[in-house]
Amino acid sequence: MAGYWDGPEGEDCARRTWLTTRVGAAAGLVGTAYRIILLQPSSALAALQTAAADSVTMATLGAVFGLTTCLSAQVREEPEDPLNYFIGGCATGAVLGARAHSYMTGTMACLGFGTTAALMKIGNKEGWRLTGPPKL
């Protein structure tokens, strides 16, 4: 997500939403490719419908995260707060639950996505690294 972390939070919401939408769509395409390979559909049309539905769902989740996070930073007037990312992740999980027609899926996805997003923000602020030598 080159460019997502550039600039202050809560500004340029359209660009941030576009970046997260693109990442979501790309993740949807990769996931769809695996799904089609592992669970082979009965026809090419069924494969195309699966690819479209999964990619649109993931792109929507990315857009909801980007927009909610940015708007939360603007409304709360605390742009660097990890709570904005938790709110964005939770909203994304709620949309996923609505898509699955399941309250439990929405609740668990809200908590999981929200916590993961907040930890990503905290890690970015504090310079956490997943790979490479540690910073001393």
N, CA, C and O atoms as CSV, one atom per row, in Angstrom:
chain,resi,resn,atom,element,x,y,z
A,1,MET,N,N,0.839,-1.176,0.000
A,1,MET,CA,C,0.000,0.000,0.000
A,1,MET,C,C,0.886,1.242,0.000
A,1,MET,O,O,0.826,2.081,0.899
A,2,ALA,N,N,1.688,1.324,-1.016
A,2,ALA,CA,C,2.559,2.481,-1.145
A,2,ALA,C,C,1.721,3.752,-1.210
A,2,ALA,O,O,0.790,3.864,-2.008
A,3,GLY,N,N,2.063,4.685,-0.373
A,3,GLY,CA,C,1.350,5.951,-0.362
A,3,GLY,C,C,0.256,6.052,0.675
A,3,GLY,O,O,-0.213,7.154,0.961
A,4,TYR,N,N,-0.169,4.933,1.253
A,4,TYR,CA,C,-1.254,4.996,2.229
A,4,TYR,C,C,-0.807,5.699,3.497
A,4,TYR,O,O,-1.557,6.494,4.063
A,5,TRP,N,N,0.392,5.416,3.945
A,5,TRP,CA,C,0.887,5.987,5.192
A,5,TRP,C,C,1.472,7.378,4.992
A,5,TRP,O,O,1.857,8.023,5.967
A,6,ASP,N,N,1.549,7.861,3.744
A,6,ASP,CA,C,2.078,9.199,3.481
A,6,ASP,C,C,1.039,10.246,3.849
A,6,ASP,O,O,-0.140,10.098,3.529
A,7,GLY,N,N,1.467,11.279,4.506
A,7,GLY,CA,C,0.558,12.374,4.843
A,7,GLY,C,C,-0.195,12.111,6.128
A,7,GLY,O,O,-0.225,10.987,6.628
A,8,PRO,N,N,-0.798,13.150,6.655
A,8,PRO,CA,C,-1.529,13.021,7.920
A,8,PRO,C,C,-2.826,12.226,7.756
A,8,PRO,O,O,-3.464,12.245,6.704
A,9,GLU,N,N,-3.187,11.535,8.824
A,9,GLU,CA,C,-4.437,10.771,8.837
A,9,GLU,C,C,-5.624,11.732,8.812
A,9,GLU,O,O,-5.524,12.861,9.293
A,10,GLY,N,N,-6.723,11.293,8.262
A,10,GLY,CA,C,-7.938,12.098,8.246
A,10,GLY,C,C,-8.005,13.090,7.109
A,10,GLY,O,O,-8.963,13.856,7.010
A,11,GLU,N,N,-7.006,13.088,6.251
A,11,GLU,CA,C,-7.003,13.978,5.089
A,11,GLU,C,C,-6.922,13.145,3.820
A,11,GLU,O,O,-6.407,12.027,3.826
A,12,ASP,N,N,-7.429,13.696,2.751
A,12,ASP,CA,C,-7.414,13.039,1.443
A,12,ASP,C,C,-8.075,11.660,1.509
A,12,ASP,O,O,-7.496,10.648,1.113
A,13,CYS,N,N,-9.307,11.659,2.022
A,13,CYS,CA,C,-10.041,10.396,2.216
A,13,CYS,C,C,-10.283,9.659,0.903
A,13,CYS,O,O,-10.272,8.429,0.877
A,14,ALA,N,N,-10.500,10.389,-0.178
A,14,ALA,CA,C,-10.770,9.723,-1.457
A,14,ALA,C,C,-9.572,8.893,-1.902
A,14,ALA,O,O,-9.740,7.763,-2.361
A,15,ARG,N,N,-8.368,9.439,-1.771
A,15,ARG,CA,C,-7.167,8.702,-2.182
A,15,ARG,C,C,-6.944,7.487,-1.282
A,15,ARG,O,O,-6.626,6.405,-1.775
A,16,ARG,N,N,-7.104,7.652,0.012
A,16,ARG,CA,C,-6.915,6.535,0.940
A,16,ARG,C,C,-7.951,5.432,0.689
A,16,ARG,O,O,-7.627,4.245,0.724
A,17,THR,N,N,-9.189,5.837,0.437
A,17,THR,CA,C,-10.229,4.848,0.150
A,17,THR,C,C,-9.926,4.123,-1.152
A,17,THR,O,O,-10.119,2.910,-1.238
A,18,TRP,N,N,-9.460,4.834,-2.155
A,18,TRP,CA,C,-9.110,4.207,-3.426
A,18,TRP,C,C,-7.984,3.187,-3.228
A,18,TRP,O,O,-8.032,2.098,-3.801
A,19,LEU,N,N,-6.971,3.529,-2.422
A,19,LEU,CA,C,-5.863,2.601,-2.185
A,19,LEU,C,C,-6.337,1.336,-1.476
A,19,LEU,O,O,-5.954,0.232,-1.864
A,20,THR,N,N,-7.160,1.480,-0.449
A,20,THR,CA,C,-7.638,0.294,0.260
A,20,THR,C,C,-8.597,-0.528,-0.592
A,20,THR,O,O,-8.654,-1.750,-0.456
A,21,THR,N,N,-9.346,0.127,-1.463
A,21,THR,CA,C,-10.231,-0.596,-2.380
A,21,THR,C,C,-9.415,-1.443,-3.356
A,21,THR,O,O,-9.766,-2.588,-3.640
A,22,ARG,N,N,-8.336,-0.874,-3.862
A,22,ARG,CA,C,-7.477,-1.626,-4.787
A,22,ARG,C,C,-6.841,-2.828,-4.111
A,22,ARG,O,O,-6.766,-3.906,-4.701
A,23,VAL,N,N,-6.384,-2.651,-2.879
A,23,VAL,CA,C,-5.786,-3.775,-2.150
A,23,VAL,C,C,-6.835,-4.855,-1.907
A,23,VAL,O,O,-6.551,-6.044,-2.048
A,24,GLY,N,N,-8.043,-4.443,-1.542
A,24,GLY,CA,C,-9.124,-5.406,-1.329
A,24,GLY,C,C,-9.464,-6.162,-2.606
A,24,GLY,O,O,-9.660,-7.377,-2.576
A,25,ALA,N,N,-9.535,-5.456,-3.716
A,25,ALA,CA,C,-9.845,-6.107,-4.997
A,25,ALA,C,C,-8.739,-7.094,-5.385
A,25,ALA,O,O,-9.026,-8.190,-5.867
A,26,ALA,N,N,-7.490,-6.711,-5.178
A,26,ALA,CA,C,-6.375,-7.611,-5.498
A,26,ALA,C,C,-6.416,-8.856,-4.614
A,26,ALA,O,O,-6.208,-9.970,-5.094
A,27,ALA,N,N,-6.683,-8.665,-3.330
A,27,ALA,CA,C,-6.794,-9.813,-2.427
A,27,ALA,C,C,-7.962,-10.705,-2.836
A,27,ALA,O,O,-7.870,-11.930,-2.753
A,28,GLY,N,N,-9.060,-10.093,-3.278
A,28,GLY,CA,C,-10.205,-10.860,-3.750
A,28,GLY,C,C,-9.877,-11.692,-4.979
A,28,GLY,O,O,-10.317,-12.836,-5.095
A,29,LEU,N,N,-9.105,-11.118,-5.896
A,29,LEU,CA,C,-8.716,-11.863,-7.095
A,29,LEU,C,C,-7.810,-13.044,-6.753
A,29,LEU,O,O,-7.962,-14.132,-7.308
A,30,VAL,N,N,-6.875,-12.825,-5.845
A,30,VAL,CA,C,-5.973,-13.915,-5.442
A,30,VAL,C,C,-6.766,-15.012,-4.731
A,30,VAL,O,O,-6.591,-16.195,-5.021
A,31,GLY,N,N,-7.622,-14.622,-3.814
A,31,GLY,CA,C,-8.450,-15.597,-3.111
A,31,GLY,C,C,-9.371,-16.358,-4.042
A,31,GLY,O,O,-9.574,-17.561,-3.879
A,32,THR,N,N,-9.928,-15.658,-5.019
A,32,THR,CA,C,-10.804,-16.292,-5.993
A,32,THR,C,C,-10.051,-17.310,-6.843
A,32,THR,O,O,-10.574,-18.378,-7.163
A,33,ALA,N,N,-8.824,-16.966,-7.200
A,33,ALA,CA,C,-8.025,-17.901,-8.000
A,33,ALA,C,C,-7.830,-19.214,-7.235
A,33,ALA,O,O,-7.988,-20.296,-7.800
A,34,TYR,N,N,-7.489,-19.113,-5.963
A,34,TYR,CA,C,-7.341,-20.325,-5.151
A,34,TYR,C,C,-8.666,-21.070,-5.022
A,34,TYR,O,O,-8.707,-22.297,-5.112
A,35,ARG,N,N,-9.734,-20.332,-4.814
A,35,ARG,CA,C,-11.048,-20.969,-4.643
A,35,ARG,C,C,-11.458,-21.721,-5.914
A,35,ARG,O,O,-11.971,-22.838,-5.842
A,36,ILE,N,N,-11.231,-21.111,-7.059
A,36,ILE,CA,C,-11.615,-21.751,-8.320
A,36,ILE,C,C,-10.747,-22.980,-8.591
A,36,ILE,O,O,-11.231,-23.979,-9.124
A,37,ILE,N,N,-9.468,-22.907,-8.226
A,37,ILE,CA,C,-8.590,-24.055,-8.439
A,37,ILE,C,C,-8.963,-25.208,-7.508
A,37,ILE,O,O,-9.014,-26.364,-7.928
A,38,LEU,N,N,-9.224,-24.882,-6.242
A,38,LEU,CA,C,-9.507,-25.940,-5.268
A,38,LEU,C,C,-10.929,-26.493,-5.367
A,38,LEU,O,O,-11.139,-27.699,-5.232
A,39,LEU,N,N,-11.889,-25.628,-5.600
A,39,LEU,CA,C,-13.294,-26.048,-5.705
A,39,LEU,C,C,-13.778,-25.730,-7.119
A,39,LEU,O,O,-14.443,-24.720,-7.348
A,40,GLN,N,N,-13.441,-26.587,-8.039
A,40,GLN,CA,C,-13.699,-26.304,-9.448
A,40,GLN,C,C,-15.191,-26.168,-9.727
A,40,GLN,O,O,-15.965,-27.086,-9.454
A,41,PRO,N,N,-15.596,-25.014,-10.274
A,41,PRO,CA,C,-17.004,-24.805,-10.606
A,41,PRO,C,C,-17.424,-25.673,-11.791
A,41,PRO,O,O,-16.594,-26.208,-12.526
A,42,SER,N,N,-18.727,-25.790,-11.943
A,42,SER,CA,C,-19.257,-26.667,-12.989
A,42,SER,C,C,-19.097,-26.085,-14.388
A,42,SER,O,O,-19.061,-26.833,-15.364
A,43,SER,N,N,-19.001,-24.756,-14.502
A,43,SER,CA,C,-18.872,-24.150,-15.838
A,43,SER,C,C,-18.017,-22.887,-15.743
A,43,SER,O,O,-17.699,-22.404,-14.656
A,44,ALA,N,N,-17.661,-22.375,-16.908
A,44,ALA,CA,C,-16.880,-21.137,-16.961
A,44,ALA,C,C,-17.705,-19.960,-16.448
A,44,ALA,O,O,-17.168,-19.044,-15.825
A,45,LEU,N,N,-19.007,-19.988,-16.711
A,45,LEU,CA,C,-19.877,-18.916,-16.230
A,45,LEU,C,C,-19.933,-18.904,-14.703
A,45,LEU,O,O,-19.909,-17.839,-14.087
A,46,ALA,N,N,-20.008,-20.078,-14.101
A,46,ALA,CA,C,-20.017,-20.162,-12.640
A,46,ALA,C,C,-18.693,-19.652,-12.059
A,46,ALA,O,O,-18.680,-18.991,-11.021
A,47,ALA,N,N,-17.587,-19.962,-12.731
A,47,ALA,CA,C,-16.281,-19.473,-12.285
A,47,ALA,C,C,-16.222,-17.945,-12.374
A,47,ALA,O,O,-15.702,-17.288,-11.472
A,48,LEU,N,N,-16.751,-17.390,-13.451
A,48,LEU,CA,C,-16.768,-15.935,-13.621
A,48,LEU,C,C,-17.642,-15.261,-12.569
A,48,LEU,O,O,-17.279,-14.214,-12.033
A,49,GLN,N,N,-18.791,-15.859,-12.273
A,49,GLN,CA,C,-19.666,-15.306,-11.239
A,49,GLN,C,C,-18.999,-15.347,-9.864
A,49,GLN,O,O,-19.112,-14.401,-9.084
A,50,THR,N,N,-18.315,-16.433,-9.577
A,50,THR,CA,C,-17.596,-16.553,-8.305
A,50,THR,C,C,-16.506,-15.500,-8.209
A,50,THR,O,O,-16.366,-14.835,-7.183
A,51,ALA,N,N,-15.737,-15.349,-9.273
A,51,ALA,CA,C,-14.656,-14.366,-9.280
A,51,ALA,C,C,-15.196,-12.950,-9.093
A,51,ALA,O,O,-14.627,-12.159,-8.341
A,52,ALA,N,N,-16.280,-12.639,-9.769
A,52,ALA,CA,C,-16.855,-11.294,-9.656
A,52,ALA,C,C,-17.393,-11.042,-8.252
A,52,ALA,O,O,-17.137,-9.989,-7.668
A,53,ALA,N,N,-18.129,-11.994,-7.713
A,53,ALA,CA,C,-18.729,-11.813,-6.386
A,53,ALA,C,C,-17.652,-11.673,-5.312
A,53,ALA,O,O,-17.742,-10.791,-4.458
A,54,ASP,N,N,-16.638,-12.533,-5.346
A,54,ASP,CA,C,-15.594,-12.480,-4.329
A,54,ASP,C,C,-14.754,-11.205,-4.445
A,54,ASP,O,O,-14.423,-10.585,-3.434
A,55,SER,N,N,-14.416,-10.820,-5.654
A,55,SER,CA,C,-13.598,-9.624,-5.849
A,55,SER,C,C,-14.350,-8.360,-5.453
A,55,SER,O,O,-13.774,-7.462,-4.840
A,56,VAL,N,N,-15.624,-8.285,-5.797
A,56,VAL,CA,C,-16.421,-7.118,-5.421
A,56,VAL,C,C,-16.598,-7.057,-3.902
A,56,VAL,O,O,-16.554,-5.977,-3.314
A,57,THR,N,N,-16.796,-8.202,-3.275
A,57,THR,CA,C,-16.923,-8.222,-1.817
A,57,THR,C,C,-15.653,-7.715,-1.153
A,57,THR,O,O,-15.717,-6.878,-0.253
A,58,MET,N,N,-14.515,-8.205,-1.582
A,58,MET,CA,C,-13.256,-7.778,-0.971
A,58,MET,C,C,-12.955,-6.309,-1.270
A,58,MET,O,O,-12.444,-5.601,-0.402
A,59,ALA,N,N,-13.260,-5.841,-2.473
A,59,ALA,CA,C,-13.061,-4.431,-2.785
A,59,ALA,C,C,-13.959,-3.555,-1.917
A,59,ALA,O,O,-13.546,-2.486,-1.468
A,60,THR,N,N,-15.179,-4.008,-1.686
A,60,THR,CA,C,-16.103,-3.275,-0.815
A,60,THR,C,C,-15.578,-3.211,0.605
A,60,THR,O,O,-15.652,-2.163,1.246
A,61,LEU,N,N,-15.050,-4.315,1.102
A,61,LEU,CA,C,-14.483,-4.325,2.446
A,61,LEU,C,C,-13.310,-3.350,2.549
A,61,LEU,O,O,-13.174,-2.645,3.548
A,62,GLY,N,N,-12.475,-3.311,1.531
A,62,GLY,CA,C,-11.364,-2.353,1.523
A,62,GLY,C,C,-11.853,-0.913,1.517
A,62,GLY,O,O,-11.306,-0.062,2.218
A,63,ALA,N,N,-12.880,-0.643,0.727
A,63,ALA,CA,C,-13.426,0.713,0.668
A,63,ALA,C,C,-14.040,1.117,1.998
A,63,ALA,O,O,-13.846,2.244,2.454
A,64,VAL,N,N,-14.774,0.214,2.620
A,64,VAL,CA,C,-15.393,0.512,3.919
A,64,VAL,C,C,-14.311,0.808,4.952
A,64,VAL,O,O,-14.450,1.743,5.739
A,65,PHE,N,N,-13.238,0.024,4.959
A,65,PHE,CA,C,-12.159,0.263,5.917
A,65,PHE,C,C,-11.518,1.626,5.682
A,65,PHE,O,O,-11.362,2.410,6.618
A,66,GLY,N,N,-11.150,1.908,4.448
A,66,GLY,CA,C,-10.479,3.174,4.155
A,66,GLY,C,C,-11.333,4.385,4.481
A,66,GLY,O,O,-10.853,5.351,5.074
A,67,LEU,N,N,-12.596,4.333,4.095
A,67,LEU,CA,C,-13.488,5.468,4.323
A,67,LEU,C,C,-13.802,5.634,5.802
A,67,LEU,O,O,-13.780,6.755,6.311
A,68,THR,N,N,-14.094,4.550,6.499
A,68,THR,CA,C,-14.436,4.638,7.914
A,68,THR,C,C,-13.256,5.130,8.745
A,68,THR,O,O,-13.429,5.956,9.642
A,69,THR,N,N,-12.079,4.638,8.457
A,69,THR,CA,C,-10.892,5.058,9.190
A,69,THR,C,C,-10.627,6.548,8.997
A,69,THR,O,O,-10.338,7.266,9.955
A,70,CYS,N,N,-10.726,6.998,7.769
A,70,CYS,CA,C,-10.460,8.407,7.467
A,70,CYS,C,C,-11.524,9.318,8.081
A,70,CYS,O,O,-11.199,10.346,8.675
A,71,LEU,N,N,-12.778,8.943,7.937
A,71,LEU,CA,C,-13.846,9.771,8.502
A,71,LEU,C,C,-13.807,9.771,10.024
A,71,LEU,O,O,-14.102,10.789,10.651
A,72,SER,N,N,-13.448,8.651,10.620
A,72,SER,CA,C,-13.327,8.586,12.072
A,72,SER,C,C,-12.228,9.537,12.557
A,72,SER,O,O,-12.398,10.214,13.571
A,73,ALA,N,N,-11.118,9.588,11.846
A,73,ALA,CA,C,-10.034,10.501,12.219
A,73,ALA,C,C,-10.491,11.957,12.115
A,73,ALA,O,O,-10.109,12.789,12.939
A,74,GLN,N,N,-11.307,12.265,11.105
A,74,GLN,CA,C,-11.807,13.631,10.950
A,74,GLN,C,C,-12.810,13.985,12.032
A,74,GLN,O,O,-12.706,15.049,12.643
A,75,VAL,N,N,-13.771,13.122,12.280
A,75,VAL,CA,C,-14.840,13.407,13.237
A,75,VAL,C,C,-14.292,13.486,14.655
A,75,VAL,O,O,-14.658,14.386,15.412
A,76,ARG,N,N,-13.427,12.561,15.018
A,76,ARG,CA,C,-12.893,12.520,16.374
A,76,ARG,C,C,-11.798,13.544,16.601
A,76,ARG,O,O,-11.437,13.812,17.747
A,77,GLU,N,N,-11.260,14.122,15.536
A,77,GLU,CA,C,-10.180,15.109,15.596
A,77,GLU,C,C,-8.948,14.582,16.337
A,77,GLU,O,O,-8.230,15.337,16.992
A,78,GLU,N,N,-8.722,13.286,16.219
A,78,GLU,CA,C,-7.522,12.647,16.759
A,78,GLU,C,C,-6.962,11.745,15.658
A,78,GLU,O,O,-7.176,10.533,15.678
A,79,PRO,N,N,-6.253,12.331,14.708
A,79,PRO,CA,C,-5.867,11.570,13.515
A,79,PRO,C,C,-4.895,10.424,13.758
A,79,PRO,O,O,-4.901,9.468,12.982
A,80,GLU,N,N,-4.073,10.468,14.777
A,80,GLU,CA,C,-3.069,9.418,14.982
A,80,GLU,C,C,-3.492,8.364,15.990
A,80,GLU,O,O,-2.664,7.558,16.413
A,81,ASP,N,N,-4.740,8.350,16.379
A,81,ASP,CA,C,-5.234,7.412,17.390
A,81,ASP,C,C,-5.520,6.042,16.766
A,81,ASP,O,O,-6.231,5.972,15.763
A,82,PRO,N,N,-4.989,4.956,17.328
A,82,PRO,CA,C,-5.280,3.614,16.801
A,82,PRO,C,C,-6.756,3.241,16.884
A,82,PRO,O,O,-7.201,2.326,16.191
A,83,LEU,N,N,-7.515,3.934,17.720
A,83,LEU,CA,C,-8.947,3.648,17.811
A,83,LEU,C,C,-9.644,3.888,16.471
A,83,LEU,O,O,-10.628,3.214,16.165
A,84,ASN,N,N,-9.153,4.833,15.668
A,84,ASN,CA,C,-9.720,5.059,14.339
A,84,ASN,C,C,-9.609,3.791,13.484
A,84,ASN,O,O,-10.524,3.453,12.733
A,85,TYR,N,N,-8.486,3.108,13.611
A,85,TYR,CA,C,-8.282,1.878,12.841
A,85,TYR,C,C,-9.145,0.752,13.385
A,85,TYR,O,O,-9.650,-0.071,12.622
A,86,PHE,N,N,-9.316,0.713,14.714
A,86,PHE,CA,C,-10.214,-0.285,15.273
A,86,PHE,C,C,-11.635,-0.053,14.756
A,86,PHE,O,O,-12.322,-1.008,14.393
A,87,ILE,N,N,-12.074,1.189,14.720
A,87,ILE,CA,C,-13.416,1.504,14.225
A,87,ILE,C,C,-13.556,1.101,12.761
A,87,ILE,O,O,-14.576,0.536,12.368
A,88,GLY,N,N,-12.535,1.390,11.951
A,88,GLY,CA,C,-12.560,0.999,10.540
A,88,GLY,C,C,-12.608,-0.504,10.356
A,88,GLY,O,O,-13.363,-1.006,9.525
A,89,GLY,N,N,-11.799,-1.233,11.133
A,89,GLY,CA,C,-11.805,-2.689,11.059
A,89,GLY,C,C,-13.119,-3.270,11.529
A,89,GLY,O,O,-13.615,-4.241,10.958
A,90,CYS,N,N,-13.686,-2.683,12.567
A,90,CYS,CA,C,-14.966,-3.164,13.093
A,90,CYS,C,C,-16.083,-2.941,12.076
A,90,CYS,O,O,-16.934,-3.811,11.890
A,91,ALA,N,N,-16.087,-1.793,11.424
A,91,ALA,CA,C,-17.098,-1.527,10.389
A,91,ALA,C,C,-16.950,-2.518,9.238
A,91,ALA,O,O,-17.943,-2.989,8.683
A,92,THR,N,N,-15.722,-2.826,8.887
A,92,THR,CA,C,-15.475,-3.808,7.833
A,92,THR,C,C,-16.015,-5.178,8.229
A,92,THR,O,O,-16.639,-5.862,7.418
A,93,GLY,N,N,-15.775,-5.575,9.471
A,93,GLY,CA,C,-16.298,-6.849,9.961
A,93,GLY,C,C,-17.811,-6.884,9.974
A,93,GLY,O,O,-18.414,-7.916,9.676
A,94,ALA,N,N,-18.436,-5.757,10.319
A,94,ALA,CA,C,-19.901,-5.694,10.320
A,94,ALA,C,C,-20.452,-5.870,8.909
A,94,ALA,O,O,-21.473,-6.532,8.719
A,95,VAL,N,N,-19.782,-5.279,7.915
A,95,VAL,CA,C,-20.222,-5.447,6.524
A,95,VAL,C,C,-20.063,-6.902,6.099
A,95,VAL,O,O,-20.926,-7.448,5.412
A,96,LEU,N,N,-18.967,-7.527,6.506
A,96,LEU,CA,C,-18.769,-8.937,6.181
A,96,LEU,C,C,-19.856,-9.798,6.816
A,96,LEU,O,O,-20.359,-10.730,6.188
A,97,GLY,N,N,-20.220,-9.489,8.057
A,97,GLY,CA,C,-21.298,-10.219,8.717
A,97,GLY,C,C,-22.626,-10.034,8.014
A,97,GLY,O,O,-23.405,-10.980,7.897
A,98,ALA,N,N,-22.894,-8.823,7.545
A,98,ALA,CA,C,-24.131,-8.573,6.791
A,98,ALA,C,C,-24.125,-9.355,5.479
A,98,ALA,O,O,-25.158,-9.880,5.062
A,99,ARG,N,N,-22.974,-9.432,4.838
A,99,ARG,CA,C,-22.851,-10.188,3.582
A,99,ARG,C,C,-23.091,-11.673,3.815
A,99,ARG,O,O,-23.672,-12.359,2.974
A,100,ALA,N,N,-22.631,-12.168,4.979
A,100,ALA,CA,C,-22.792,-13.586,5.313
A,100,ALA,C,C,-24.133,-13.880,5.979
A,100,ALA,O,O,-24.446,-15.040,6.244
A,101,HIS,N,N,-24.934,-12.840,6.254
A,101,HIS,CA,C,-26.217,-12.983,6.945
A,101,HIS,C,C,-26.028,-13.668,8.295
A,101,HIS,O,O,-26.792,-14.559,8.666
A,102,SER,N,N,-24.986,-13.232,9.032
A,102,SER,CA,C,-24.670,-13.877,10.304
A,102,SER,C,C,-24.182,-12.834,11.305
A,102,SER,O,O,-23.183,-12.151,11.080
A,103,TYR,N,N,-24.918,-12.726,12.426
A,103,TYR,CA,C,-24.493,-11.817,13.485
A,103,TYR,C,C,-23.168,-12.259,14.087
A,103,TYR,O,O,-22.305,-11.430,14.374
A,104,MET,N,N,-23.006,-13.554,14.277
A,104,MET,CA,C,-21.787,-14.072,14.891
A,104,MET,C,C,-20.572,-13.795,14.000
A,104,MET,O,O,-19.517,-13.405,14.499
A,105,THR,N,N,-20.714,-13.991,12.701
A,105,THR,CA,C,-19.618,-13.690,11.784
A,105,THR,C,C,-19.268,-12.216,11.853
A,105,THR,O,O,-18.091,-11.858,11.896
A,106,GLY,N,N,-20.272,-11.361,11.864
A,106,GLY,CA,C,-20.043,-9.919,11.936
A,106,GLY,C,C,-19.364,-9.515,13.229
A,106,GLY,O,O,-18.459,-8.679,13.219
A,107,THR,N,N,-19.783,-10.092,14.335
A,107,THR,CA,C,-19.203,-9.753,15.634
A,107,THR,C,C,-17.746,-10.192,15.715
A,107,THR,O,O,-16.879,-9.419,16.121
A,108,MET,N,N,-17.487,-11.417,15.333
A,108,MET,CA,C,-16.118,-11.924,15.406
A,108,MET,C,C,-15.203,-11.221,14.398
A,108,MET,O,O,-14.046,-10.936,14.705
A,109,ALA,N,N,-15.717,-10.943,13.199
A,109,ALA,CA,C,-14.913,-10.223,12.215
A,109,ALA,C,C,-14.651,-8.793,12.685
A,109,ALA,O,O,-13.564,-8.260,12.465
A,110,CYS,N,N,-15.637,-8.172,13.328
A,110,CYS,CA,C,-15.462,-6.829,13.882
A,110,CYS,C,C,-14.311,-6.827,14.876
A,110,CYS,O,O,-13.413,-5.989,14.787
A,111,LEU,N,N,-14.333,-7.750,15.811
A,111,LEU,CA,C,-13.274,-7.808,16.818
A,111,LEU,C,C,-11.922,-8.163,16.196
A,111,LEU,O,O,-10.900,-7.564,16.534
A,112,GLY,N,N,-11.922,-9.127,15.297
A,112,GLY,CA,C,-10.669,-9.555,14.670
A,112,GLY,C,C,-10.062,-8.497,13.772
A,112,GLY,O,O,-8.880,-8.176,13.900
A,113,PHE,N,N,-10.859,-7.951,12.861
A,113,PHE,CA,C,-10.349,-6.914,11.952
A,113,PHE,C,C,-9.985,-5.647,12.715
A,113,PHE,O,O,-8.976,-5.008,12.419
A,114,GLY,N,N,-10.812,-5.283,13.701
A,114,GLY,CA,C,-10.546,-4.073,14.472
A,114,GLY,C,C,-9.247,-4.172,15.252
A,114,GLY,O,O,-8.438,-3.244,15.247
A,115,THR,N,N,-9.048,-5.302,15.923
A,115,THR,CA,C,-7.827,-5.500,16.701
A,115,THR,C,C,-6.600,-5.543,15.786
A,115,THR,O,O,-5.574,-4.932,16.086
A,116,THR,N,N,-6.711,-6.258,14.683
A,116,THR,CA,C,-5.592,-6.347,13.742
A,116,THR,C,C,-5.238,-4.979,13.180
A,116,THR,O,O,-4.062,-4.628,13.093
A,117,ALA,N,N,-6.243,-4.207,12.800
A,117,ALA,CA,C,-5.987,-2.880,12.238
A,117,ALA,C,C,-5.368,-1.952,13.279
A,117,ALA,O,O,-4.448,-1.198,12.963
A,118,ALA,N,N,-5.859,-1.998,14.515
A,118,ALA,CA,C,-5.294,-1.154,15.573
A,118,ALA,C,C,-3.840,-1.535,15.842
A,118,ALA,O,O,-2.993,-0.661,16.031
A,119,LEU,N,N,-3.550,-2.833,15.859
A,119,LEU,CA,C,-2.166,-3.266,16.062
A,119,LEU,C,C,-1.277,-2.849,14.896
A,119,LEU,O,O,-0.111,-2.511,15.101
A,120,MET,N,N,-1.806,-2.868,13.684
A,120,MET,CA,C,-1.039,-2.389,12.525
A,120,MET,C,C,-0.686,-0.915,12.691
A,120,MET,O,O,0.442,-0.510,12.410
A,121,LYS,N,N,-1.638,-0.118,13.143
A,121,LYS,CA,C,-1.399,1.310,13.341
A,121,LYS,C,C,-0.374,1.534,14.450
A,121,LYS,O,O,0.545,2.338,14.296
A,122,ILE,N,N,-0.531,0.825,15.566
A,122,ILE,CA,C,0.421,0.961,16.671
A,122,ILE,C,C,1.818,0.548,16.207
A,122,ILE,O,O,2.803,1.228,16.496
A,123,GLY,N,N,1.893,-0.558,15.495
A,123,GLY,CA,C,3.179,-1.030,14.985
A,123,GLY,C,C,3.815,-0.055,14.023
A,123,GLY,O,O,5.032,0.131,14.040
A,124,ASN,N,N,3.010,0.572,13.184
A,124,ASN,CA,C,3.543,1.553,12.242
A,124,ASN,C,C,4.062,2.784,12.983
A,124,ASN,O,O,5.110,3.327,12.631
A,125,LYS,N,N,3.337,3.220,14.001
A,125,LYS,CA,C,3.760,4.385,14.781
A,125,LYS,C,C,5.051,4.107,15.545
A,125,LYS,O,O,5.908,4.983,15.659
A,126,GLU,N,N,5.189,2.896,16.064
A,126,GLU,CA,C,6.332,2.565,16.909
A,126,GLU,C,C,7.481,1.919,16.150
A,126,GLU,O,O,8.521,1.622,16.738
A,127,GLY,N,N,7.305,1.699,14.850
A,127,GLY,CA,C,8.385,1.157,14.041
A,127,GLY,C,C,8.591,-0.337,14.168
A,127,GLY,O,O,9.707,-0.820,13.978
A,128,TRP,N,N,7.533,-1.089,14.486
A,128,TRP,CA,C,7.658,-2.542,14.575
A,128,TRP,C,C,8.015,-3.099,13.207
A,128,TRP,O,O,7.617,-2.548,12.181
A,129,ARG,N,N,8.770,-4.199,13.197
A,129,ARG,CA,C,9.156,-4.846,11.950
A,129,ARG,C,C,8.786,-6.317,12.021
A,129,ARG,O,O,8.954,-6.957,13.059
A,130,LEU,N,N,8.284,-6.853,10.916
A,130,LEU,CA,C,7.957,-8.276,10.846
A,130,LEU,C,C,9.122,-9.100,10.331
A,130,LEU,O,O,9.266,-10.271,10.682
A,131,THR,N,N,9.961,-8.482,9.490
A,131,THR,CA,C,11.094,-9.197,8.907
A,131,THR,C,C,12.344,-8.327,9.015
A,131,THR,O,O,12.267,-7.126,9.273
A,132,GLY,N,N,13.460,-8.946,8.815
A,132,GLY,CA,C,14.715,-8.217,8.823
A,132,GLY,C,C,15.306,-8.109,10.215
A,132,GLY,O,O,14.703,-8.529,11.202
A,133,PRO,N,N,16.485,-7.542,10.273
A,133,PRO,CA,C,17.133,-7.403,11.579
A,133,PRO,C,C,16.406,-6.389,12.455
A,133,PRO,O,O,15.775,-5.462,11.947
A,134,PRO,N,N,16.494,-6.564,13.761
A,134,PRO,CA,C,15.795,-5.630,14.653
A,134,PRO,C,C,16.449,-4.261,14.642
A,134,PRO,O,O,17.654,-4.130,14.428
A,135,LYS,N,N,15.631,-3.243,14.879
A,135,LYS,CA,C,16.152,-1.880,15.026
A,135,LYS,C,C,16.646,-1.706,16.454
A,135,LYS,O,O,15.917,-1.986,17.406
A,136,LEU,N,N,17.846,-1.257,16.599
A,136,LEU,CA,C,18.393,-1.043,17.931
A,136,LEU,C,C,18.613,0.415,18.188
A,136,LEU,O,O,19.072,0.789,19.266
